[in-house]
């Protein structure tokens, strides 16, 4: 069979397969076959390992070799004064073992990381500067094929790469299917290929040879680059020229700027050939095109993935998914120095060890960098928790705060071997990992310490342990995790983390476990404003310190931006709720105020829910919106003549006591809708607007809990046009009373849901629908607290 046909057959089988898993040791390449030629013509078959920041050549037994700059020969490397230098022993002529040379000889220079950090703005070393692609919607990825002047054309068909990038066949291993799944159907990646060609790949051919993109050597490569700056310029010149060659082929109608930031979302360059050791350029990586201004359809090219043909074919969708997540702003989770010695996340996260088919990234990475999870809920109390697998879009992970650290917390999630991608996992069950917020956005590149570390048996700050056994479930006998178990819940500094998880169940459709918190999490609950007068009010709330020294204060103002803060007061360090209050004067009568209680300690700041109140008299146009729910009235509020209170659909008004009423001398416009009625109810009613008075189930609502809404406009005032539409009133006394029958008041589909105190069998006091009053269905509110529909349909059934 011809060589080209054999290769094509192999590639087709590789991309169609959805069950074969690449067992690479990490995101860096390991043992990539490479052929080099000595100056005397001897061919050496060896291997390359490393990543784009640091890589090396070695033989099958791990003996490192390096090229001698003065002779051009590759020799076995030795370490002198903490530097890797060539020895006198030429590769291919001696047996390194018989000479007593050290295996795995390498010096991982931290200055490599520093140099690349400066040279590559917007790279995995500094992800905060990546001009990231959109995280939702459609990302139109451009794929450009490149070969050098001394290369023959690619031998693959476009079908091979289209299947690798774009297939939507159920269960197929493709970049598009992967991101559709891990983003919970929020992100679609569609790739197009350039130069346009079919059925065989056609590539842009550079004017320079491959040697131009290799390091300079006095003997073997006069044409190579001299230093890091020279290398970076040559790389970006290559890419600039390739983009300019294909730019006119990109359809003007193709949206290549999905997030409208003026930049092309992503370009993937596929370079002919294989990765090469001691050459960071010819190695798969992600970076930003920032040396030249290059445009496609008026959009600037910035973020790109640089992939070697053979690397992409051998690692498949795994390397594609890994580099693409970099383009979305995610950092690496493997260590750049001493690669593979400590693997913080191992095969439990794409950004440490990308498998093929690629596994999901952890829930934290999806939330922080993918933005596909709005939050990871925090476990606030001890008890049993049940989780769905990470493949489910909700209830798949929980956060547990460490009682021993303000900067670090734990995340627990359920990883189940299922589907095309999660079947790549080393095992299944509950995994527990630590997040160090002081390293937020940095990943694990320069670790330890790490932004994300997965706990595993025998793992310590200096020992890798057994990361493939990080899963907890009763079937494998790992069901308890605390400061005394193996592994223990140690923090980045080695001190106990204070986590206590037990009773981990079998790994079924869901997984459950018990959590015991040594101290309850700090909580803050905003109470009801009391003692409200025309110009003052008493703020109330409770704060549970959760076992930490805590202070409390109130934020207040005329919107949820607040803008004002009361003095702090200590609430101690106990584990029970402590009442706090503050008397605030200098308020403006008739203005609606927002306020909330705030707890503050070493664990951070905890905000209570927003609450509102309106003191005194409304003298001008005022609007109550659902954003202020529930609006609380504990003292009477008067709407003076000439003023209008507008209550928007969905507003909840809670009232209390004999002072709980609205007196309307001007206008009140309360227009709800079928889907968003306006509700007037008791302060004790927890069924709408939550537990506003903060007493749990200690109090229950009843008839007569509040007075009512008294519409008493000035007789003959032609400006009066109050209206009630889709309004529900509960637990009041008179509820709605119109004292002046000659005024313009419209009542439409307003009804009561609970009995009115002492007035459940008579019409509203003194109320008869006169001819001067507009009323489309007047009798629906005629008899308090009864759902009568004389003159119209029953609003409760609308």
N, C-alpha and C positions, 0 to 999 in steps of 0.2 A: 504494500500500500504506500503511495507517495507520502513524503514527510508532511506536506501541507495538509493533506487529507487526514492524516493521523492527528495532527494538531487540532484541526477543526473538530474532529470527532471528540477529542478529549475536552475541548472547551464547551461543546454543547452538553456533554454529560455533566460537566462541572456546574453549569449554571442552572440546568433543569433540576438537579438533585436538591431536595429540601431536607434531607436527613443527615447528610454527611457534615461533621463538625470539625473545623480546623482546630487543632490542639496547639496553638501557639502559646508561648509563655507569657506574652504581654503585648501591649501596643507596639513596643519596639520589635523589629524583625529579629528572628533568631535563625541562624544556620541557613541563610539564603545562598544557594550554590553560585559561585563566581569563578570565572577563569581569568588568570592574569598571565602575562608573559614576561619572563626575565630578559634582561638585555642580551643574553647569549642565545635567546630563542627558546629556552626551556619553558614549556607550558605548565602552569601550576593550577590544579583544581582545588579550590578552597571554599571558604564560607565567609559571609559578611553578617554581622550582628550589630544591633543598636537602633537608634532612631535618628531623626533629622538633625538633632543637636550634637550627638556624639555617636560614632559608629566605628567599627574596626574589622580587620581581616584576621582569620584564624584557620587552623586546620581542623580535621574532624575530632581530634583529641583535645581541642581547646587551647593549643599553643598559639599565642598571638604573634603576628609578624607585621612589620612596618617597613616602608621603603626608605632606603638610605639615600639622602638627597645628594650625596657626593658621587655615588657609584651607580645609582639607579636600580640596584638590586634590592629585592625584598629579603629582609633578614628577620630572624627571630628577635622579638622585642625583649628588652630587659628594663628593669626599673633602677634608676640611679638618682639619688637625691630627690625622690618623689616625682621623677619625670620618666616618661616612657621614651626610650631611645633605642635605635637599632644596634644590634650586637654584630660581631664579626662572623656569625654563623648564617650562611646563606640558605634560604629555604630551598628544599629539594636536594641538598648536598649532604645534610647531616641528620642524625636522629636526635631530636631535642630531648627526649627522655633520657638517653644515655649520657647526655651532657649535664643532666641535672637542672635543666632550665625549668622555671616555674610555669605551670599551667595557669590559664586565665590571667596572665600578667596584664594589668591595665591600671591606669591612673585616670580616674574620672574627674577631670578638671572643672571645678566650679566656675572658673573664669569663662568656660565655654558657654555656660548658661547666661552669664552676665553680658558677654559679647552679643549673643543672639538677642537678648532682651533689648539691647540698644539698637541692633540692626533691623529687627523685624517688628516694627510698630504694627499692632493688630495681628498677633500670633497667639498660639496656645500659651506662650510664656507670659503674655500680658493681655488676657482675654478682654479686659475692660476697654481696650482700644479697638476691638474688632468691630468693623462696620457690619453689623449682623444682618442676616436675611430675615424676612418675616417669619413669625412663629405660627401663624394661622393663615388659612386661605390657601392659595396656590403659589408655590415657589417654582418659577420657570428656570431651571438649571441649564446652562449652556455647556456643552461638552466639546472640547477642541482637541483634535489629534495632532501630534507634532512628531516629526522625525528629523534627524540631523543630516547634513549634506552627504555623509558617507554611509547612511542607512538605506536599506531597501524599504519598500512600502510594507505597511502592516499586512498580515496575511489573514486576518479575521474578517468575517462578514459583519455588517452592521447589525444583523439579527442578534449576534452574540451579545453585543453591548446594549442593544435595546431591551433584551430580556433581562440583563443584569440591572439596568436602571429603571425600566418602565413597566414591566409586565404587571397586570392587575389580576392575573389568573389566581383564583383562590388557593391559598397554601403555597404559592410560589415564593421563592427567596429572591426578592428584588428590593432595591432602595425605596421605591414608591410604596410597596406593600408594608415595608418595615416602618416608615414614618407615619403612614396612615394608622397603623396599629398602636405604636408607642405614644402618638399624640391624641389617641382616642378620637380619631377622625377629624381632628382640627387642622392638620397640615397635609397638603398634597404636594408632592414633589414630582414635577414633570420635566423630563430632560430631552433636549434636542441636540443633534450632532452636526459638527462642522469640521472641515468643509463638507457641504452637502454631497452625499454619495450613497449609492446603493447598486448592487447588494454588498459590494466589498468596501471596506473602510478606505477612504482617501484622506491623507494627512497633509498638513502644511509642512513643507520642507524648508528648514532653516539654511541659511547660507554658510553657517559654520559647522565644522566637524564636531564629533562627540568630544574629542580631546580639548576643545575650546572650553568645555564645561567641566573639565577635570582639573585637579590641582597642578600647578606648575612643578616640573621636575627638571633639573639641570641636564639630566641624561636622556630621559625618556619622553618629556612633554614640555617643550619650549613654548607651546601655544596655550598652556593652561593659565588659570587665574592665580594671582600672586598672594592674595590675602582675602579676608572676609568681605571687605568693602568691594573689592574687585569682583568677587564671586557673586555678591548680591546684585550689582549692577548688570552683570552678564545674564543672570537669571531673568531679571525684569526686562532687559532688552529683548531676550528671546520671547517672552510672553507678550510684550508690546507688539512686536512684529507679527506674531501669530494672530493677535486680536485684529490688528489693522488689515490682515489678509482676509479675514472671514467676516468682518463687521458688516459689509454690504449684503451678506447672505441672510442676516437675521431679520426676519419679518418685522416691519414697522408696527404691525398690529399685535405682536407678542409682548405681553406685559412682563418685562424683565426687571421691573422695580415695584414689586408687590407692596412694599411698605412706604412708597412715595418719598424716599429720602434722597432721591437724585442719583442713586448708585445702582449698578447692576447687582442683583441679589447674590448671585454666585456663578463662578465659572470653574469648571473642572477640566484641567489640562491633563491629557494622557500622553506620556512621553514614551517613545519607542525604546524597548530594552529592559534592563534589569537594574535594581539598586546596586551600588558599588561601594565597597568599604573605603574609609578614609576620604569620603567625598560627600559632604552634606548636601550639595546641590542635587545630585542624582539619587535622590532618596525621597520617598513619599512624604509630603508635608502640606500644611495649610499656612497661608501667609496673606499679606496685603500688598497690592501693587501700588506703592506709594512714591516711587522714584520718578514716575512719568505720569502725565495726564493722558489717559487713554479712554476713548468713549465708544459706545455702541448705541446708536439711535439716541444720541444726546445724553445718555446715562453713563456716568463715570464707572470704570472698572476698578474695583478695590479688592474685595474678598475673593480668594481663589484657592482651589485644591490642586496640588501638584502630585500626580500619581505616575509611577512607572508601570508600563504595560504588564510586565511579568508579575510584579507585586500585586497589581489589581486582579489579575487572573488567578493567582494562587490564593489570595486572601478573600477574593470575592466581595460580597456585599458588606462583610465585616469592616474592611478598611474604608469602604465608601461611607458607611453609616457613621464611623468614627470621625472621619475628616469633615463630614457634613455637619455633625453636631458642633465641631469647632466653628464652622461658618455661622452657626446660630448663637455663638458666644460662649460655648462651654469650654472649660479648661481640661487638661489631662488629669487623670487620677493615678498615674504611675509616677515613680520617682525618676527624674532625669539622671541623677547621680546614683551609682550602684544599682543600675536597672535590674529588676528581678530579685534582688536580695531580700527586699521587703516589698510585698505587693499589698498596698493598703485596701484595695477594693476587690482585687483578684478578678475572677470570672463572673462576679455578681454585678458588674457594671461595665458597659460598653467602653467607657473612657479609661479603663485600666487594661483590660484584656478583651479586645474585640474578637469574638468568635465568628464562625461562618457556618450556618446562618447566625447573624448577630443577636445577642441577648438584649433585653431591655436595659436601659439605664435605670438606676435606683429612683425611687419616688422623690427623694430630695432633689436629684438632678433634674427630674422632669418639672418640678415646681420652680426651682431657683433659676435654671437656665433654659428649659424648654418652655416654661410658662403655660404648660398644659394642665397643671393642677393649681387651683386657686390658692389652696393652703393644705397643710397637713395638720389635722385637728390635734390639739393637745389633750392628753389624758389628765383630768383635773382631780379625780378621786380614785381611791382604791376600788378594785372590782374586777370583773371578768370582761374581757374585750374579745370580740369576734371580727375577723378581717376577711375580706375577699382577696383573691389573688391580685397581683399588680396589673394583670391584664384587664381587670375591671376598672372602670373610670372613676369609681367612688368607693369609699370605705376600704381602701387598700393599704393604708399606712397610718401610724399614729406617732406623735412626738411625745417624749417624756422628758421633763425638765430635770436636770441634775440638781440635787439639793446642795451639792458641794462646789458648784462652779456657776458663775454668772455668764461665762462665755461659751460653755459647752452644754449640749443636750443630746439626747438619744432619739433615734428613729427606729421603729420596728415596722417591718412590712412582710407580706406573705408572698414568697416566690414559689410558683408551681410550674412544674414541667408540663407545658401545654402549648399546642399550636406549633407553627413553624419556627418561631424565634425563641420562645422560652424553653423549648426542648433542648437548647444548647447548654442549659444550666448544669453545673456539676452535680446538683441534687436539688431537693425541694424542701420547703418548710419556712419557719419564721427566721428571718435574719435580723440582726441587731447591729446598728452602726452608730458611730459617734460623729457629731457635727461640731466643728470648732468655728464659731462665728467670728473670731478674731482673724481668721484666714479667709473670710468671705470673699468669693470671686477669684481666689488664687489657685484653687485646686490642690493637688498634691505634688506638683512638679518639683518644688524645692524642699519637700518634706524628708523626714519628719521634723516638726509636727505636721499633720495633714488636716485639710478641710473635712475630708470624709474618710473614716476608717471602719472597716467591717471586722467585728470581733470573730475570733476563731480559736479552736483548742490549741494550747501551747503558744499562742501568739502573745508577744510582749512588744515593748518599744524597740527592741533590738533583734527579736527573733520572729521569723515569718510564721512559724507554727504550721497549722494544717488548714489553710483557707478554704479548701474544697469541702471541709466539714463544718462550715460556719452555720449551716442550717440546723434549727431546733425543731424537733417533733418527737412524739412519743415512740414512733417506729424505730428511730435511730438511737433512742435512749438519752437524748439531750432535751430535757424539759425544764431545767432550772437555770437561771442566770442572775448572779448577784456579785457582790464584792469578794465572795469566798469561793466561787466556783472556778472551773477551768473551761472556758476563759472567764476572766473576771471583768467587771465593768470599769476598768481603769481609765483615767482621764489622760490627756496628752502629756501631762507631767508625771504620770505614773501613779498618782494618788487615787484613792477610791472614788468612784463616780456616784455611788449611792443608789444604783438601779436594783430593783428587786422584781424579777419576772419568774413565774412558776406555772406549773400545770399546763404546759404547752401540749396541745392535743395532736391528734393525727393530722396529716396533711391531706385533707379531703377537699370537698368543694369550697369549704372555708376552713379557717384555722382559728382556734381560740386559746386564750392564755389569761392568767391572773396577774394583776399588777398591784403591788403594795407600795404606797407612797409613805415615806418616813414623815413627811409633812405635807399638808394640803397646799395646793398652789394658791398664791395670793389672788384674791378675788375682790372686786369692787362693785357695789350695787347702789345705783342712784335711787334715792327715795323721793317722796312727794314734798314739794315746797309747801310749807305751812306758815301761819301767821302772816298771810299775804295782805298788805294794805295798799294804798294808792302809790306808795313810794318805797316800800320795803318788803322783804320776804326772808324766810328762814330756809336755807338749803339743808337738806337732810340726805344721809346715805350711810352705808356700812362698808367696812373694809376688813377682810380676813387676812392678817399678815402672812399666813401660811408657814409660820415658824421662823420668819426673818424680821429683823428690825425694820419697821415700816413707818413711813409718814403718809399723811393723807391731806388732800386739799380739794378745792372745787375750781373748775373752770366755768366761766359764764360769759354771756354776751347776747347780742341780738340775733346771732346765727350760730350754726354749728362750727364756725371758725372760732367762736368764743372770744378770745382776745383779752380776757381778764382772768386773773388767778387770785384766789384767796390765800392767806398765809398758811403754811404747812403746820400740821399738828401731829404729834406722835400717837400711833395706835399700838405701840408695843411690838412684841415678837411672838405672840401666842398663835394658836391655831383655831381660834373662834372669832366670829365676826364682832367688830367693835363699831358702835354707833358714832358717827361724826356729824357735826352740824355747823352752820355759820349764818349769822344774822347779817344780811346785806341791805344797806340803806342806799339812798341816792338813786333809786330807780325811777323811771319815767312812767307815769300813769298811762295805761292803755297800750303799752308796748309789750309784745310777746318776747319773753326771754328764754334762752336755752341754757342749761347747765348740766354738769355731770361731776361725779366724785371720781377722784384719781388716787390710786395707791402707788407708792414709789419705794423700792428697796433695791438691794444689790442684784436681784433677779431681773429688774427692769421696771417699766411703768405699765400699770394695768388701769384701763379706763372703764368706768361704768357706762351704762347706756345713757343716751341723751334724754333729758326731760325738759318740759316747757311749762310756763305759767304766764298769766297775764294779770298784772296788778291793776286795780282801780278802774279807771274810766277810759274808754276808747273815744277819742275826739276827732280822729281822721281815718281815712281809708286803711283798713288792715286786712291782711290775708293770712289765713291759717292753712298750712299745707301738710300733706302726709309725712313730710320729712320731720315734722315736729311731733309726731305721734308718740304717746297720747298727750293731748293738750289737757292740762289739769286745772280745774277750778275748785278751790277750797274756800274762797271768799267770793262774794258776788262781783261780777263784772258788768259794767253798764256801758251800753253803746248810746252815746248822746245823739240828739237830733242833728242831722246834717252829716253824720258819720255812717260808714257802711262797713260791716264785717262780712268778708267773703270767705266761706268755708269750702275748700276744694273737695272733689270726690276722693273717698278713701280716708278722710280725716276721722279720727277717733277722739271724742271729747269725754273726759271722765270728771265727774262732779261728786262732791261729798258734803253731807250735812245740810243744816238749815241755811247756810250761806252759799250752798252750791247751786247757783242759778245765774242765768243771763237775763238782764233787763234791757230790753231793746226800745229806745226812744227814737232811734234812727232807722237804719235798714240792716237786715241780716239776709244774706243770700247763701242759702245752704242747698246747693244743687249737686246731689250725688248721681250715680248711674246704677244700672242694674248690676253690673259687676263690681262697682266700687261705691256702695252706699255710704252715707255719713251716719255715724253711730254716736248717740248721746247715751251714756251709761254710768253705772256706779263705779266709784274708785275701787270698790272691792271686786269688780267683775274681771277675773283673770282670763276669760275666754276670748277677749279681744284686747290687743295691745299689751298682753303679758301681765305679770305680777307687778303692777305699778306701785302698790303700797308696800311691796317687799316683805309680806308676812306669810308667803307660801299659801297653805290652805287654812291658816288660822281664822281667816274671816271669809264669809260668803255673802254675796249680794242679796238684797231683799227689797221689797216694795217700800218706797219712801226714803231710800238712801240719799236722795237729793231732791231738790225742789222742782225746778223746771225752767223752761224758756218762756219769759213773759214779754210778749210783743205789745207794747203800749205806745204807739206813735202818737204824735200830737194830732189832734182832730183837725181835719181839713188840710193837712200837709200834703200837697200834691206830689212831692218828691218821694214819698214813701212807696216802695215797691218790693217789700220783703217777699222771699219765696222759699218754700220747702219742697224739695223733690228728691225722692228716693232717700228718705231720712228714717232711721230706726231709733226709737227711744226705749230705753230699758230701765226698770227699777226706780222710776221717778215718782214724784207725788202728783202735781198737776201736769207735769211733763210739758205740754205745749198749751199756752193760754194766750188768746188774743183779746185784749181788754178793750180796744177801740174798734168797733165793728165797721166803722165807716172808712177805715184806712185800706189801702191797696195791698192785700196779702194774698199770695197764691199758695195753695197747698195741693200737691200732686204726688200721689203714690207715697205718702208718708204713713208709717204705721208703727204700732207698738208690738213688741215681742213678749213682754212680761206684764204682769198686772200692776196697775197703778194703785197707790195707797188711797183707800177710802173713797175712790171715785171710779170704781170699776163698773158701775151700772148707770152712770148718768153722763150726759154730754159734757164737753168741756165747759167750765164754769162761765155762765152767761153767754154762751156762744151759740148763735144761730147764723146760718149762711145768708146774709142780706144780699139784695140784688146788686149792691155797689161793690161787693167783694168778688174778685176773680177766683174761681175754684173749679178746676177741671174734673176732679173726683172728690168733691168736698166731704162726703160722709166717711171716707176711709179713716179719718182721724177724729170723727165726731165723738165716738164713745171711746174713752181712753182705754188702752191696753187690750182692745179686742180687735182681731183681724177681720173687721167687717168690710164688705166690699159693695155696699149699696151705692149704686151709681157708677160702678167701675169694677174691674177684675181684682181678685185677691192679690195684692202685691207680693205676698209671701210665696206665691207660686209663679211669679214672673220669670 
